[in-house]
Amino acid sequence: MASGDIMNEIKTISQAIEHVVDPSSGKPLKDTDAVKHVAIDDEKNAVTLVIGVKKVDETTKQQLTRSLAKIIKIDLGYRGLKIDFQRVVDEDSLLNKARDIKYIGIASGKGGVGKSTVAANLALALTRIGKRVGIIDADVYGSSIPTIFNMEIKLPKANADEKIIPFAHEGIEIISTEFFLKDNKPLMWRGPMLGKMLNHFFEDIAWHQDIEYMIVDLPPGTGDVAMDIQKLIPQSKMLIITTPHPSASHVAIKAGYAAKELNHELLGVVENMSVFHHNGESITIFGEGGGAEVAERLETDLLAQIPIGQPESGHHSLYGMEEPIGIDYLGLANKLIKSL
């Protein structure tokens, strides 16, 4: 077949399928520029399509395959059809690779080491340095970022494009599962539902276009959410949080190894609750050396040792820029900016 004839056939196919509706977006393929590629194998009398869809799930693939097969095989008379479905994201989605966002995953092996407190104070420190920061509270079973910031727990609003508007607090944009729960009821979801919630946080939130750093507060351990984060943002770099206590450092090492197995780069280790300063005396309540051991075993750096201390403002968790612990967080933020 002459090249001109092939081009005419490709044009005919493209026009014939452009009105098929993508069930994942509710829009015709033409409206989303979803027909990415059309090819014809003249010898096999077969067509190959590359279709971009918002969600590559079984329902979407099955419905589109049936609709496209009817047009290609029955209406146009081709014998074979191969479809490659590719996931596409909105221009304003965090997952749009054109957006230059640096992701910092905050991970720990166990709960109770102050992982979310570190995430919140690191976000504050980055903001005070002049960076535009967002926080995704992906600790879905134990979300605490809104509580740390003393935020009212209420449903977020949507904009004209039906995107969820994140809450802004202390100059930081924040989204959390806690905003979607009622009456402090626990979240009792399995892996697939958690994955859907994370997709919403990345794709359906009206994040500011100029966000530079996205802090992702992960659940403790190495479960479904950590693996879903790897699929969504493989470029995310991980900060491992531990305390000096042997039990905390032991499981923090496991969390670090898991991050490495998922091909996440480790930024380093933060030893939280490292020491308590009282009346000129330094008291190691949880022992010593846990952070250094984690960093050594994971072949990374011990970036900060954050003491235990009550914020001078009277707040339960957040430190001011002039406070010694607030200065420690500014130092950590500067180290991360340089390494990123």
Sequence and secondary structure as in RCSB ss.txt:
>XXXX:A:sequence
MASGDIMNEIKTISQAIEHVVDPSSGKPLKDTDAVKHVAIDDEKNAVTLVIGVKKVDETTKQQLTRSLAKIIKID
LGYRGLKIDFQRVVDEDSLLNKARDIKYIGIASGKGGVGKSTVAANLALALTRIGKRVGIIDADVYGSSIPTIFN
MEIKLPKANADEKIIPFAHEGIEIISTEFFLKDNKPLMWRGPMLGKMLNHFFEDIAWHQDIEYMIVDLPPGTGDV
AMDIQKLIPQSKMLIITTPHPSASHVAIKAGYAAKELNHELLGVVENMSVFHHNGESITIFGEGGGAEVAERLET
DLLAQIPIGQPESGHHSLYGMEEPIGIDYLGLANKLIKSL
>XXXX:A:secstr
  HHHHHHHHHHHHHHHTT EETTTTEETTTTT EEEEEEETTTTEEEEEEEES   HHHHHHHHHHHHIIIIII
S  SEEEEEEEE   TTSTT TTS  EEEEEEESSTTS HHHHHHHHHHHHHHHT  EEEEE  TTS  HHHHTT
       B TTS B  EEETTEEEEEGGGG STT      HHHHHHHHHHHHHSB   TT  EEEEE  SSSSHH
HHHHHHH TT EEEEEE SSHHHHHHHHHHHHHHHHTT EEEEEEEEEEEEEETTEEE TT S HHHHHHHHHTS
 EEEEEEE   TTS SS   TTSHHHHHHHHHHHHHHHH 
